[in-house]
Amino acid sequence: MKTKNCALCEKEILQAYRVKITPWKIWIFVCGACCLKAKKWEYYVYWWTWKWKKK
Ligand SMILES: [Zn+2]
């Protein structure tokens, strides 16, 4: 399984935040830093946190 990349800064992330940043039903994964940034945006909705487990 691949790791995820942040939809905003494109960095590889081990803990992703599932958020919505538009008025449409488009959910994206972002890193912690971008999640904090996105919180200030009008259409920000948080859904859940996704954790990458090393195997
Ligand atoms: Zn990011």
mmCIF file of the protein (N, C-alpha, C, O) and its ligand, coordinates in Angstrom:
data_MODEL
# 
_entry.id   MODEL 
# 
loop_
_entity.id 
_entity.type 
_entity.pdbx_number_of_molecules 
1 polymer     1 
2 non-polymer 1 
# 
_entity_poly.entity_id                      1 
_entity_poly.type                           'polypeptide(L)' 
_entity_poly.nstd_linkage                   no 
_entity_poly.nstd_monomer                   no 
_entity_poly.pdbx_seq_one_letter_code       MKTKNCALCEKEILQAYRVKITPWKIWIFVCGACCLKAKKWEYYVYWWTWKWKKK 
_entity_poly.pdbx_seq_one_letter_code_can   MKTKNCALCEKEILQAYRVKITPWKIWIFVCGACCLKAKKWEYYVYWWTWKWKKK 
_entity_poly.pdbx_strand_id                 A 
# 
loop_
_entity_poly_seq.entity_id 
_entity_poly_seq.num 
_entity_poly_seq.mon_id 
_entity_poly_seq.hetero 
1 1  MET n 
1 2  LYS n 
1 3  THR n 
1 4  LYS n 
1 5  ASN n 
1 6  CYS n 
1 7  ALA n 
1 8  LEU n 
1 9  CYS n 
1 10 GLU n 
1 11 LYS n 
1 12 GLU n 
1 13 ILE n 
1 14 LEU n 
1 15 GLN n 
1 16 ALA n 
1 17 TYR n 
1 18 ARG n 
1 19 VAL n 
1 20 LYS n 
1 21 ILE n 
1 22 THR n 
1 23 PRO n 
1 24 TRP n 
1 25 LYS n 
1 26 ILE n 
1 27 TRP n 
1 28 ILE n 
1 29 PHE n 
1 30 VAL n 
1 31 CYS n 
1 32 GLY n 
1 33 ALA n 
1 34 CYS n 
1 35 CYS n 
1 36 LEU n 
1 37 LYS n 
1 38 ALA n 
1 39 LYS n 
1 40 LYS n 
1 41 TRP n 
1 42 GLU n 
1 43 TYR n 
1 44 TYR n 
1 45 VAL n 
1 46 TYR n 
1 47 TRP n 
1 48 TRP n 
1 49 THR n 
1 50 TRP n 
1 51 LYS n 
1 52 TRP n 
1 53 LYS n 
1 54 LYS n 
1 55 LYS n 
# 
loop_
_struct_asym.id 
_struct_asym.entity_id 
A 1 
B 2 
# 
loop_
_chem_comp.id 
_chem_comp.type 
_chem_comp.mon_nstd_flag 
ALA 'L-peptide linking' y 
ARG 'L-peptide linking' y 
ASN 'L-peptide linking' y 
CYS 'L-peptide linking' y 
GLN 'L-peptide linking' y 
GLU 'L-peptide linking' y 
GLY 'peptide linking'   y 
ILE 'L-peptide linking' y 
LEU 'L-peptide linking' y 
LYS 'L-peptide linking' y 
MET 'L-peptide linking' y 
PHE 'L-peptide linking' y 
PRO 'L-peptide linking' y 
THR 'L-peptide linking' y 
TRP 'L-peptide linking' y 
TYR 'L-peptide linking' y 
VAL 'L-peptide linking' y 
ZN  non-polymer         . 
# 
_pdbx_entity_nonpoly.entity_id   2 
_pdbx_entity_nonpoly.name        ? 
_pdbx_entity_nonpoly.comp_id     ZN 
# 
_pdbx_nonpoly_scheme.asym_id         B 
_pdbx_nonpoly_scheme.entity_id       2 
_pdbx_nonpoly_scheme.mon_id          ZN 
_pdbx_nonpoly_scheme.ndb_seq_num     1 
_pdbx_nonpoly_scheme.pdb_seq_num     101 
_pdbx_nonpoly_scheme.auth_seq_num    101 
_pdbx_nonpoly_scheme.pdb_mon_id      ZN 
_pdbx_nonpoly_scheme.auth_mon_id     ZN 
_pdbx_nonpoly_scheme.pdb_strand_id   A 
_pdbx_nonpoly_scheme.pdb_ins_code    . 
# 
loop_
_atom_site.group_PDB 
_atom_site.id 
_atom_site.type_symbol 
_atom_site.label_atom_id 
_atom_site.label_alt_id 
_atom_site.label_comp_id 
_atom_site.label_asym_id 
_atom_site.label_entity_id 
_atom_site.label_seq_id 
_atom_site.pdbx_PDB_ins_code 
_atom_site.Cartn_x 
_atom_site.Cartn_y 
_atom_site.Cartn_z 
_atom_site.occupancy 
_atom_site.B_iso_or_equiv 
_atom_site.pdbx_formal_charge 
_atom_site.auth_seq_id 
_atom_site.auth_comp_id 
_atom_site.auth_asym_id 
_atom_site.auth_atom_id 
_atom_site.pdbx_PDB_model_num 
ATOM   1   N  N  . MET A 1 1  ? 0.831   -1.210 0.000  1.00 0.00 ? 1   MET A N  1 
ATOM   2   C  CA . MET A 1 1  ? 0.000   0.000  0.000  1.00 0.00 ? 1   MET A CA 1 
ATOM   3   C  C  . MET A 1 1  ? 0.861   1.253  0.000  1.00 0.00 ? 1   MET A C  1 
ATOM   4   O  O  . MET A 1 1  ? 1.875   1.335  0.692  1.00 0.00 ? 1   MET A O  1 
ATOM   5   N  N  . LYS A 1 2  ? 0.440   2.207  -0.776 1.00 0.00 ? 2   LYS A N  1 
ATOM   6   C  CA . LYS A 1 2  ? 1.186   3.456  -0.881 1.00 0.00 ? 2   LYS A CA 1 
ATOM   7   C  C  . LYS A 1 2  ? 0.802   4.423  0.237  1.00 0.00 ? 2   LYS A C  1 
ATOM   8   O  O  . LYS A 1 2  ? -0.286  4.347  0.806  1.00 0.00 ? 2   LYS A O  1 
ATOM   9   N  N  . THR A 1 3  ? 1.713   5.317  0.528  1.00 0.00 ? 3   THR A N  1 
ATOM   10  C  CA . THR A 1 3  ? 1.365   6.392  1.454  1.00 0.00 ? 3   THR A CA 1 
ATOM   11  C  C  . THR A 1 3  ? 0.570   7.440  0.675  1.00 0.00 ? 3   THR A C  1 
ATOM   12  O  O  . THR A 1 3  ? 0.512   7.416  -0.554 1.00 0.00 ? 3   THR A O  1 
ATOM   13  N  N  . LYS A 1 4  ? -0.027  8.341  1.411  1.00 0.00 ? 4   LYS A N  1 
ATOM   14  C  CA . LYS A 1 4  ? -0.813  9.379  0.746  1.00 0.00 ? 4   LYS A CA 1 
ATOM   15  C  C  . LYS A 1 4  ? -0.002  10.663 0.623  1.00 0.00 ? 4   LYS A C  1 
ATOM   16  O  O  . LYS A 1 4  ? 0.970   10.886 1.346  1.00 0.00 ? 4   LYS A O  1 
ATOM   17  N  N  . ASN A 1 5  ? -0.426  11.478 -0.293 1.00 0.00 ? 5   ASN A N  1 
ATOM   18  C  CA . ASN A 1 5  ? 0.193   12.784 -0.444 1.00 0.00 ? 5   ASN A CA 1 
ATOM   19  C  C  . ASN A 1 5  ? -0.852  13.865 -0.197 1.00 0.00 ? 5   ASN A C  1 
ATOM   20  O  O  . ASN A 1 5  ? -2.024  13.732 -0.551 1.00 0.00 ? 5   ASN A O  1 
ATOM   21  N  N  . CYS A 1 6  ? -0.385  14.921 0.413  1.00 0.00 ? 6   CYS A N  1 
ATOM   22  C  CA . CYS A 1 6  ? -1.268  16.038 0.708  1.00 0.00 ? 6   CYS A CA 1 
ATOM   23  C  C  . CYS A 1 6  ? -1.800  16.651 -0.589 1.00 0.00 ? 6   CYS A C  1 
ATOM   24  O  O  . CYS A 1 6  ? -1.036  16.889 -1.525 1.00 0.00 ? 6   CYS A O  1 
ATOM   25  N  N  . ALA A 1 7  ? -3.084  16.899 -0.640 1.00 0.00 ? 7   ALA A N  1 
ATOM   26  C  CA . ALA A 1 7  ? -3.703  17.458 -1.846 1.00 0.00 ? 7   ALA A CA 1 
ATOM   27  C  C  . ALA A 1 7  ? -3.328  18.920 -2.060 1.00 0.00 ? 7   ALA A C  1 
ATOM   28  O  O  . ALA A 1 7  ? -3.474  19.448 -3.162 1.00 0.00 ? 7   ALA A O  1 
ATOM   29  N  N  . LEU A 1 8  ? -2.847  19.567 -1.009 1.00 0.00 ? 8   LEU A N  1 
ATOM   30  C  CA . LEU A 1 8  ? -2.527  20.993 -1.127 1.00 0.00 ? 8   LEU A CA 1 
ATOM   31  C  C  . LEU A 1 8  ? -1.034  21.248 -1.326 1.00 0.00 ? 8   LEU A C  1 
ATOM   32  O  O  . LEU A 1 8  ? -0.650  21.995 -2.226 1.00 0.00 ? 8   LEU A O  1 
ATOM   33  N  N  . CYS A 1 9  ? -0.190  20.633 -0.494 1.00 0.00 ? 9   CYS A N  1 
ATOM   34  C  CA . CYS A 1 9  ? 1.248   20.887 -0.626 1.00 0.00 ? 9   CYS A CA 1 
ATOM   35  C  C  . CYS A 1 9  ? 1.979   19.714 -1.278 1.00 0.00 ? 9   CYS A C  1 
ATOM   36  O  O  . CYS A 1 9  ? 3.168   19.821 -1.577 1.00 0.00 ? 9   CYS A O  1 
ATOM   37  N  N  . GLU A 1 10 ? 1.289   18.601 -1.502 1.00 0.00 ? 10  GLU A N  1 
ATOM   38  C  CA . GLU A 1 10 ? 1.820   17.426 -2.199 1.00 0.00 ? 10  GLU A CA 1 
ATOM   39  C  C  . GLU A 1 10 ? 2.950   16.701 -1.477 1.00 0.00 ? 10  GLU A C  1 
ATOM   40  O  O  . GLU A 1 10 ? 3.672   15.903 -2.075 1.00 0.00 ? 10  GLU A O  1 
ATOM   41  N  N  . LYS A 1 11 ? 3.094   16.986 -0.199 1.00 0.00 ? 11  LYS A N  1 
ATOM   42  C  CA . LYS A 1 11 ? 4.076   16.240 0.596  1.00 0.00 ? 11  LYS A CA 1 
ATOM   43  C  C  . LYS A 1 11 ? 3.491   14.889 0.970  1.00 0.00 ? 11  LYS A C  1 
ATOM   44  O  O  . LYS A 1 11 ? 2.276   14.718 1.060  1.00 0.00 ? 11  LYS A O  1 
ATOM   45  N  N  . GLU A 1 12 ? 4.387   13.935 1.186  1.00 0.00 ? 12  GLU A N  1 
ATOM   46  C  CA . GLU A 1 12 ? 3.934   12.626 1.633  1.00 0.00 ? 12  GLU A CA 1 
ATOM   47  C  C  . GLU A 1 12 ? 3.491   12.743 3.092  1.00 0.00 ? 12  GLU A C  1 
ATOM   48  O  O  . GLU A 1 12 ? 4.168   13.380 3.899  1.00 0.00 ? 12  GLU A O  1 
ATOM   49  N  N  . ILE A 1 13 ? 2.374   12.138 3.424  1.00 0.00 ? 13  ILE A N  1 
ATOM   50  C  CA . ILE A 1 13 ? 1.870   12.284 4.786  1.00 0.00 ? 13  ILE A CA 1 
ATOM   51  C  C  . ILE A 1 13 ? 1.592   10.939 5.443  1.00 0.00 ? 13  ILE A C  1 
ATOM   52  O  O  . ILE A 1 13 ? 1.102   10.008 4.804  1.00 0.00 ? 13  ILE A O  1 
ATOM   53  N  N  . LEU A 1 14 ? 1.912   10.855 6.728  1.00 0.00 ? 14  LEU A N  1 
ATOM   54  C  CA . LEU A 1 14 ? 1.661   9.640  7.498  1.00 0.00 ? 14  LEU A CA 1 
ATOM   55  C  C  . LEU A 1 14 ? 0.337   9.709  8.234  1.00 0.00 ? 14  LEU A C  1 
ATOM   56  O  O  . LEU A 1 14 ? -0.275  8.686  8.542  1.00 0.00 ? 14  LEU A O  1 
ATOM   57  N  N  . GLN A 1 15 ? -0.094  10.925 8.509  1.00 0.00 ? 15  GLN A N  1 
ATOM   58  C  CA . GLN A 1 15 ? -1.404  11.095 9.123  1.00 0.00 ? 15  GLN A CA 1 
ATOM   59  C  C  . GLN A 1 15 ? -2.167  12.123 8.305  1.00 0.00 ? 15  GLN A C  1 
ATOM   60  O  O  . GLN A 1 15 ? -1.814  13.302 8.268  1.00 0.00 ? 15  GLN A O  1 
ATOM   61  N  N  . ALA A 1 16 ? -3.219  11.650 7.651  1.00 0.00 ? 16  ALA A N  1 
ATOM   62  C  CA . ALA A 1 16 ? -3.953  12.512 6.741  1.00 0.00 ? 16  ALA A CA 1 
ATOM   63  C  C  . ALA A 1 16 ? -5.284  12.935 7.351  1.00 0.00 ? 16  ALA A C  1 
ATOM   64  O  O  . ALA A 1 16 ? -5.918  12.190 8.097  1.00 0.00 ? 16  ALA A O  1 
ATOM   65  N  N  . TYR A 1 17 ? -5.679  14.143 7.010  1.00 0.00 ? 17  TYR A N  1 
ATOM   66  C  CA . TYR A 1 17 ? -6.961  14.645 7.459  1.00 0.00 ? 17  TYR A CA 1 
ATOM   67  C  C  . TYR A 1 17 ? -7.900  14.710 6.267  1.00 0.00 ? 17  TYR A C  1 
ATOM   68  O  O  . TYR A 1 17 ? -7.608  15.342 5.252  1.00 0.00 ? 17  TYR A O  1 
ATOM   69  N  N  . ARG A 1 18 ? -9.020  14.047 6.415  1.00 0.00 ? 18  ARG A N  1 
ATOM   70  C  CA . ARG A 1 18 ? -10.011 14.014 5.357  1.00 0.00 ? 18  ARG A CA 1 
ATOM   71  C  C  . ARG A 1 18 ? -10.865 15.260 5.506  1.00 0.00 ? 18  ARG A C  1 
ATOM   72  O  O  . ARG A 1 18 ? -11.625 15.383 6.467  1.00 0.00 ? 18  ARG A O  1 
ATOM   73  N  N  . VAL A 1 19 ? -10.746 16.171 4.575  1.00 0.00 ? 19  VAL A N  1 
ATOM   74  C  CA . VAL A 1 19 ? -11.479 17.432 4.679  1.00 0.00 ? 19  VAL A CA 1 
ATOM   75  C  C  . VAL A 1 19 ? -12.117 17.828 3.354  1.00 0.00 ? 19  VAL A C  1 
ATOM   76  O  O  . VAL A 1 19 ? -11.789 17.301 2.291  1.00 0.00 ? 19  VAL A O  1 
ATOM   77  N  N  . LYS A 1 20 ? -13.022 18.759 3.463  1.00 0.00 ? 20  LYS A N  1 
ATOM   78  C  CA . LYS A 1 20 ? -13.687 19.321 2.294  1.00 0.00 ? 20  LYS A CA 1 
ATOM   79  C  C  . LYS A 1 20 ? -13.408 20.816 2.333  1.00 0.00 ? 20  LYS A C  1 
ATOM   80  O  O  . LYS A 1 20 ? -13.603 21.450 3.370  1.00 0.00 ? 20  LYS A O  1 
ATOM   81  N  N  . ILE A 1 21 ? -12.959 21.387 1.232  1.00 0.00 ? 21  ILE A N  1 
ATOM   82  C  CA . ILE A 1 21 ? -12.625 22.819 1.244  1.00 0.00 ? 21  ILE A CA 1 
ATOM   83  C  C  . ILE A 1 21 ? -13.380 23.592 0.175  1.00 0.00 ? 21  ILE A C  1 
ATOM   84  O  O  . ILE A 1 21 ? -13.075 24.754 -0.095 1.00 0.00 ? 21  ILE A O  1 
ATOM   85  N  N  . THR A 1 22 ? -14.361 22.946 -0.429 1.00 0.00 ? 22  THR A N  1 
ATOM   86  C  CA . THR A 1 22 ? -15.177 23.611 -1.443 1.00 0.00 ? 22  THR A CA 1 
ATOM   87  C  C  . THR A 1 22 ? -16.649 23.387 -1.101 1.00 0.00 ? 22  THR A C  1 
ATOM   88  O  O  . THR A 1 22 ? -16.953 22.541 -0.261 1.00 0.00 ? 22  THR A O  1 
ATOM   89  N  N  . PRO A 1 23 ? -17.565 24.118 -1.726 1.00 0.00 ? 23  PRO A N  1 
ATOM   90  C  CA . PRO A 1 23 ? -18.995 23.881 -1.472 1.00 0.00 ? 23  PRO A CA 1 
ATOM   91  C  C  . PRO A 1 23 ? -19.476 22.567 -2.090 1.00 0.00 ? 23  PRO A C  1 
ATOM   92  O  O  . PRO A 1 23 ? -20.600 22.143 -1.825 1.00 0.00 ? 23  PRO A O  1 
ATOM   93  N  N  . TRP A 1 24 ? -18.657 21.927 -2.895 1.00 0.00 ? 24  TRP A N  1 
ATOM   94  C  CA . TRP A 1 24 ? -19.044 20.694 -3.565 1.00 0.00 ? 24  TRP A CA 1 
ATOM   95  C  C  . TRP A 1 24 ? -18.616 19.478 -2.769 1.00 0.00 ? 24  TRP A C  1 
ATOM   96  O  O  . TRP A 1 24 ? -17.854 19.580 -1.808 1.00 0.00 ? 24  TRP A O  1 
ATOM   97  N  N  . LYS A 1 25 ? -19.117 18.332 -3.183 1.00 0.00 ? 25  LYS A N  1 
ATOM   98  C  CA . LYS A 1 25 ? -18.804 17.097 -2.444 1.00 0.00 ? 25  LYS A CA 1 
ATOM   99  C  C  . LYS A 1 25 ? -17.487 16.499 -2.896 1.00 0.00 ? 25  LYS A C  1 
ATOM   100 O  O  . LYS A 1 25 ? -17.432 15.376 -3.398 1.00 0.00 ? 25  LYS A O  1 
ATOM   101 N  N  . ILE A 1 26 ? -16.441 17.262 -2.711 1.00 0.00 ? 26  ILE A N  1 
ATOM   102 C  CA . ILE A 1 26 ? -15.119 16.772 -3.066 1.00 0.00 ? 26  ILE A CA 1 
ATOM   103 C  C  . ILE A 1 26 ? -14.279 16.693 -1.795 1.00 0.00 ? 26  ILE A C  1 
ATOM   104 O  O  . ILE A 1 26 ? -13.933 17.709 -1.191 1.00 0.00 ? 26  ILE A O  1 
ATOM   105 N  N  . TRP A 1 27 ? -13.963 15.470 -1.408 1.00 0.00 ? 27  TRP A N  1 
ATOM   106 C  CA . TRP A 1 27 ? -13.182 15.276 -0.187 1.00 0.00 ? 27  TRP A CA 1 
ATOM   107 C  C  . TRP A 1 27 ? -11.724 15.045 -0.550 1.00 0.00 ? 27  TRP A C  1 
ATOM   108 O  O  . TRP A 1 27 ? -11.415 14.297 -1.478 1.00 0.00 ? 27  TRP A O  1 
ATOM   109 N  N  . ILE A 1 28 ? -10.857 15.673 0.167  1.00 0.00 ? 28  ILE A N  1 
ATOM   110 C  CA . ILE A 1 28 ? -9.424  15.529 -0.107 1.00 0.00 ? 28  ILE A CA 1 
ATOM   111 C  C  . ILE A 1 28 ? -8.672  15.146 1.167  1.00 0.00 ? 28  ILE A C  1 
ATOM   112 O  O  . ILE A 1 28 ? -9.173  15.325 2.278  1.00 0.00 ? 28  ILE A O  1 
ATOM   113 N  N  . PHE A 1 29 ? -7.473  14.620 0.987  1.00 0.00 ? 29  PHE A N  1 
ATOM   114 C  CA . PHE A 1 29 ? -6.578  14.347 2.106  1.00 0.00 ? 29  PHE A CA 1 
ATOM   115 C  C  . PHE A 1 29 ? -5.549  15.455 2.199  1.00 0.00 ? 29  PHE A C  1 
ATOM   116 O  O  . PHE A 1 29 ? -4.925  15.817 1.202  1.00 0.00 ? 29  PHE A O  1 
ATOM   117 N  N  . VAL A 1 30 ? -5.374  15.993 3.395  1.00 0.00 ? 30  VAL A N  1 
ATOM   118 C  CA . VAL A 1 30 ? -4.329  17.007 3.578  1.00 0.00 ? 30  VAL A CA 1 
ATOM   119 C  C  . VAL A 1 30 ? -3.472  16.667 4.790  1.00 0.00 ? 30  VAL A C  1 
ATOM   120 O  O  . VAL A 1 30 ? -3.870  15.869 5.639  1.00 0.00 ? 30  VAL A O  1 
ATOM   121 N  N  . CYS A 1 31 ? -2.300  17.274 4.865  1.00 0.00 ? 31  CYS A N  1 
ATOM   122 C  CA . CYS A 1 31 ? -1.412  17.072 6.007  1.00 0.00 ? 31  CYS A CA 1 
ATOM   123 C  C  . CYS A 1 31 ? -1.856  17.970 7.166  1.00 0.00 ? 31  CYS A C  1 
ATOM   124 O  O  . CYS A 1 31 ? -2.754  18.798 7.014  1.00 0.00 ? 31  CYS A O  1 
ATOM   125 N  N  . GLY A 1 32 ? -1.225  17.799 8.302  1.00 0.00 ? 32  GLY A N  1 
ATOM   126 C  CA . GLY A 1 32 ? -1.589  18.570 9.490  1.00 0.00 ? 32  GLY A CA 1 
ATOM   127 C  C  . GLY A 1 32 ? -1.471  20.064 9.292  1.00 0.00 ? 32  GLY A C  1 
ATOM   128 O  O  . GLY A 1 32 ? -2.344  20.825 9.711  1.00 0.00 ? 32  GLY A O  1 
ATOM   129 N  N  . ALA A 1 33 ? -0.387  20.488 8.650  1.00 0.00 ? 33  ALA A N  1 
ATOM   130 C  CA . ALA A 1 33 ? -0.147  21.915 8.435  1.00 0.00 ? 33  ALA A CA 1 
ATOM   131 C  C  . ALA A 1 33 ? -1.223  22.523 7.540  1.00 0.00 ? 33  ALA A C  1 
ATOM   132 O  O  . ALA A 1 33 ? -1.729  23.612 7.810  1.00 0.00 ? 33  ALA A O  1 
ATOM   133 N  N  . CYS A 1 34 ? -1.562  21.806 6.474  1.00 0.00 ? 34  CYS A N  1 
ATOM   134 C  CA . CYS A 1 34 ? -2.580  22.309 5.546  1.00 0.00 ? 34  CYS A CA 1 
ATOM   135 C  C  . CYS A 1 34 ? -3.966  22.244 6.163  1.00 0.00 ? 34  CYS A C  1 
ATOM   136 O  O  . CYS A 1 34 ? -4.836  23.055 5.843  1.00 0.00 ? 34  CYS A O  1 
ATOM   137 N  N  . CYS A 1 35 ? -4.169  21.280 7.049  1.00 0.00 ? 35  CYS A N  1 
ATOM   138 C  CA . CYS A 1 35 ? -5.449  21.182 7.745  1.00 0.00 ? 35  CYS A CA 1 
ATOM   139 C  C  . CYS A 1 35 ? -5.673  22.436 8.587  1.00 0.00 ? 35  CYS A C  1 
ATOM   140 O  O  . CYS A 1 35 ? -6.776  22.981 8.627  1.00 0.00 ? 35  CYS A O  1 
ATOM   141 N  N  . LEU A 1 36 ? -4.615  22.885 9.256  1.00 0.00 ? 36  LEU A N  1 
ATOM   142 C  CA . LEU A 1 36 ? -4.702  24.094 10.067 1.00 0.00 ? 36  LEU A CA 1 
ATOM   143 C  C  . LEU A 1 36 ? -4.986  25.319 9.215  1.00 0.00 ? 36  LEU A C  1 
ATOM   144 O  O  . LEU A 1 36 ? -5.764  26.192 9.598  1.00 0.00 ? 36  LEU A O  1 
ATOM   145 N  N  . LYS A 1 37 ? -4.345  25.371 8.053  1.00 0.00 ? 37  LYS A N  1 
ATOM   146 C  CA . LYS A 1 37 ? -4.572  26.479 7.119  1.00 0.00 ? 37  LYS A CA 1 
ATOM   147 C  C  . LYS A 1 37 ? -6.012  26.467 6.630  1.00 0.00 ? 37  LYS A C  1 
ATOM   148 O  O  . LYS A 1 37 ? -6.682  27.498 6.581  1.00 0.00 ? 37  LYS A O  1 
ATOM   149 N  N  . ALA A 1 38 ? -6.471  25.271 6.270  1.00 0.00 ? 38  ALA A N  1 
ATOM   150 C  CA . ALA A 1 38 ? -7.801  25.111 5.674  1.00 0.00 ? 38  ALA A CA 1 
ATOM   151 C  C  . ALA A 1 38 ? -8.927  25.448 6.653  1.00 0.00 ? 38  ALA A C  1 
ATOM   152 O  O  . ALA A 1 38 ? -10.036 25.792 6.246  1.00 0.00 ? 38  ALA A O  1 
ATOM   153 N  N  . LYS A 1 39 ? -8.626  25.344 7.936  1.00 0.00 ? 39  LYS A N  1 
ATOM   154 C  CA . LYS A 1 39 ? -9.635  25.645 8.961  1.00 0.00 ? 39  LYS A CA 1 
ATOM   155 C  C  . LYS A 1 39 ? -10.174 27.067 8.852  1.00 0.00 ? 39  LYS A C  1 
ATOM   156 O  O  . LYS A 1 39 ? -11.298 27.356 9.262  1.00 0.00 ? 39  LYS A O  1 
ATOM   157 N  N  . LYS A 1 40 ? -9.354  27.940 8.292  1.00 0.00 ? 40  LYS A N  1 
ATOM   158 C  CA . LYS A 1 40 ? -9.754  29.340 8.177  1.00 0.00 ? 40  LYS A CA 1 
ATOM   159 C  C  . LYS A 1 40 ? -10.605 29.597 6.939  1.00 0.00 ? 40  LYS A C  1 
ATOM   160 O  O  . LYS A 1 40 ? -11.163 30.681 6.768  1.00 0.00 ? 40  LYS A O  1 
ATOM   161 N  N  . TRP A 1 41 ? -10.697 28.580 6.074  1.00 0.00 ? 41  TRP A N  1 
ATOM   162 C  CA . TRP A 1 41 ? -11.426 28.778 4.842  1.00 0.00 ? 41  TRP A CA 1 
ATOM   163 C  C  . TRP A 1 41 ? -12.916 28.562 5.040  1.00 0.00 ? 41  TRP A C  1 
ATOM   164 O  O  . TRP A 1 41 ? -13.345 27.803 5.908  1.00 0.00 ? 41  TRP A O  1 
ATOM   165 N  N  . GLU A 1 42 ? -13.686 29.242 4.220  1.00 0.00 ? 42  GLU A N  1 
ATOM   166 C  CA . GLU A 1 42 ? -15.130 29.284 4.376  1.00 0.00 ? 42  GLU A CA 1 
ATOM   167 C  C  . GLU A 1 42 ? -15.809 27.907 4.316  1.00 0.00 ? 42  GLU A C  1 
ATOM   168 O  O  . GLU A 1 42 ? -16.730 27.630 5.084  1.00 0.00 ? 42  GLU A O  1 
ATOM   169 N  N  . TYR A 1 43 ? -15.352 27.064 3.411  1.00 0.00 ? 43  TYR A N  1 
ATOM   170 C  CA . TYR A 1 43 ? -16.070 25.810 3.190  1.00 0.00 ? 43  TYR A CA 1 
ATOM   171 C  C  . TYR A 1 43 ? -15.414 24.610 3.851  1.00 0.00 ? 43  TYR A C  1 
ATOM   172 O  O  . TYR A 1 43 ? -15.731 23.462 3.538  1.00 0.00 ? 43  TYR A O  1 
ATOM   173 N  N  . TYR A 1 44 ? -14.507 24.883 4.759  1.00 0.00 ? 44  TYR A N  1 
ATOM   174 C  CA . TYR A 1 44 ? -13.799 23.789 5.425  1.00 0.00 ? 44  TYR A CA 1 
ATOM   175 C  C  . TYR A 1 44 ? -14.743 22.918 6.245  1.00 0.00 ? 44  TYR A C  1 
ATOM   176 O  O  . TYR A 1 44 ? -15.494 23.408 7.089  1.00 0.00 ? 44  TYR A O  1 
ATOM   177 N  N  . VAL A 1 45 ? -14.688 21.616 5.978  1.00 0.00 ? 45  VAL A N  1 
ATOM   178 C  CA . VAL A 1 45 ? -15.412 20.640 6.791  1.00 0.00 ? 45  VAL A CA 1 
ATOM   179 C  C  . VAL A 1 45 ? -14.468 19.480 7.085  1.00 0.00 ? 45  VAL A C  1 
ATOM   180 O  O  . VAL A 1 45 ? -13.848 18.921 6.180  1.00 0.00 ? 45  VAL A O  1 
ATOM   181 N  N  . TYR A 1 46 ? -14.371 19.133 8.344  1.00 0.00 ? 46  TYR A N  1 
ATOM   182 C  CA . TYR A 1 46 ? -13.505 18.025 8.727  1.00 0.00 ? 46  TYR A CA 1 
ATOM   183 C  C  . TYR A 1 46 ? -14.328 16.749 8.822  1.00 0.00 ? 46  TYR A C  1 
ATOM   184 O  O  . TYR A 1 46 ? -15.433 16.757 9.364  1.00 0.00 ? 46  TYR A O  1 
ATOM   185 N  N  . TRP A 1 47 ? -13.790 15.654 8.296  1.00 0.00 ? 47  TRP A N  1 
ATOM   186 C  CA . TRP A 1 47 ? -14.508 14.397 8.360  1.00 0.00 ? 47  TRP A CA 1 
ATOM   187 C  C  . TRP A 1 47 ? -13.836 13.427 9.320  1.00 0.00 ? 47  TRP A C  1 
ATOM   188 O  O  . TRP A 1 47 ? -14.408 13.082 10.354 1.00 0.00 ? 47  TRP A O  1 
ATOM   189 N  N  . TRP A 1 48 ? -12.649 12.993 8.994  1.00 0.00 ? 48  TRP A N  1 
ATOM   190 C  CA . TRP A 1 48 ? -11.948 12.087 9.901  1.00 0.00 ? 48  TRP A CA 1 
ATOM   191 C  C  . TRP A 1 48 ? -10.457 12.107 9.643  1.00 0.00 ? 48  TRP A C  1 
ATOM   192 O  O  . TRP A 1 48 ? -9.984  12.639 8.639  1.00 0.00 ? 48  TRP A O  1 
ATOM   193 N  N  . THR A 1 49 ? -9.721  11.511 10.582 1.00 0.00 ? 49  THR A N  1 
ATOM   194 C  CA . THR A 1 49 ? -8.265  11.439 10.465 1.00 0.00 ? 49  THR A CA 1 
ATOM   195 C  C  . THR A 1 49 ? -7.863  10.040 10.032 1.00 0.00 ? 49  THR A C  1 
ATOM   196 O  O  . THR A 1 49 ? -8.326  9.044  10.589 1.00 0.00 ? 49  THR A O  1 
ATOM   197 N  N  . TRP A 1 50 ? -7.025  9.982  9.064  1.00 0.00 ? 50  TRP A N  1 
ATOM   198 C  CA . TRP A 1 50 ? -6.552  8.717  8.522  1.00 0.00 ? 50  TRP A CA 1 
ATOM   199 C  C  . TRP A 1 50 ? -5.104  8.509  8.912  1.00 0.00 ? 50  TRP A C  1 
ATOM   200 O  O  . TRP A 1 50 ? -4.244  9.353  8.659  1.00 0.00 ? 50  TRP A O  1 
ATOM   201 N  N  . LYS A 1 51 ? -4.848  7.354  9.541  1.00 0.00 ? 51  LYS A N  1 
ATOM   202 C  CA . LYS A 1 51 ? -3.474  7.095  9.971  1.00 0.00 ? 51  LYS A CA 1 
ATOM   203 C  C  . LYS A 1 51 ? -2.840  5.991  9.135  1.00 0.00 ? 51  LYS A C  1 
ATOM   204 O  O  . LYS A 1 51 ? -3.434  4.937  8.907  1.00 0.00 ? 51  LYS A O  1 
ATOM   205 N  N  . TRP A 1 52 ? -1.646  6.255  8.695  1.00 0.00 ? 52  TRP A N  1 
ATOM   206 C  CA . TRP A 1 52 ? -0.881  5.286  7.936  1.00 0.00 ? 52  TRP A CA 1 
ATOM   207 C  C  . TRP A 1 52 ? -0.188  4.344  8.909  1.00 0.00 ? 52  TRP A C  1 
ATOM   208 O  O  . TRP A 1 52 ? 0.585   4.776  9.764  1.00 0.00 ? 52  TRP A O  1 
ATOM   209 N  N  . LYS A 1 53 ? -0.471  3.063  8.772  1.00 0.00 ? 53  LYS A N  1 
ATOM   210 C  CA . LYS A 1 53 ? 0.183   2.091  9.647  1.00 0.00 ? 53  LYS A CA 1 
ATOM   211 C  C  . LYS A 1 53 ? 1.312   1.392  8.916  1.00 0.00 ? 53  LYS A C  1 
ATOM   212 O  O  . LYS A 1 53 ? 1.133   0.848  7.827  1.00 0.00 ? 53  LYS A O  1 
ATOM   213 N  N  . LYS A 1 54 ? 2.464   1.421  9.532  1.00 0.00 ? 54  LYS A N  1 
ATOM   214 C  CA . LYS A 1 54 ? 3.606   0.726  8.942  1.00 0.00 ? 54  LYS A CA 1 
ATOM   215 C  C  . LYS A 1 54 ? 3.480   -0.767 9.168  1.00 0.00 ? 54  LYS A C  1 
ATOM   216 O  O  . LYS A 1 54 ? 3.075   -1.229 10.235 1.00 0.00 ? 54  LYS A O  1 
ATOM   217 N  N  . LYS A 1 55 ? 3.834   -1.495 8.145  1.00 0.00 ? 55  LYS A N  1 
ATOM   218 C  CA . LYS A 1 55 ? 3.724   -2.950 8.273  1.00 0.00 ? 55  LYS A CA 1 
ATOM   219 C  C  . LYS A 1 55 ? 5.082   -3.580 7.997  1.00 0.00 ? 55  LYS A C  1 
ATOM   220 O  O  . LYS A 1 55 ? 5.218   -4.802 8.051  1.00 0.00 ? 55  LYS A O  1 
HETATM 221 ZN ZN . ZN  B 2 .  ? -0.037  19.762 3.109  1.00 0.00 2 101 ZN  A ZN 1 
# 
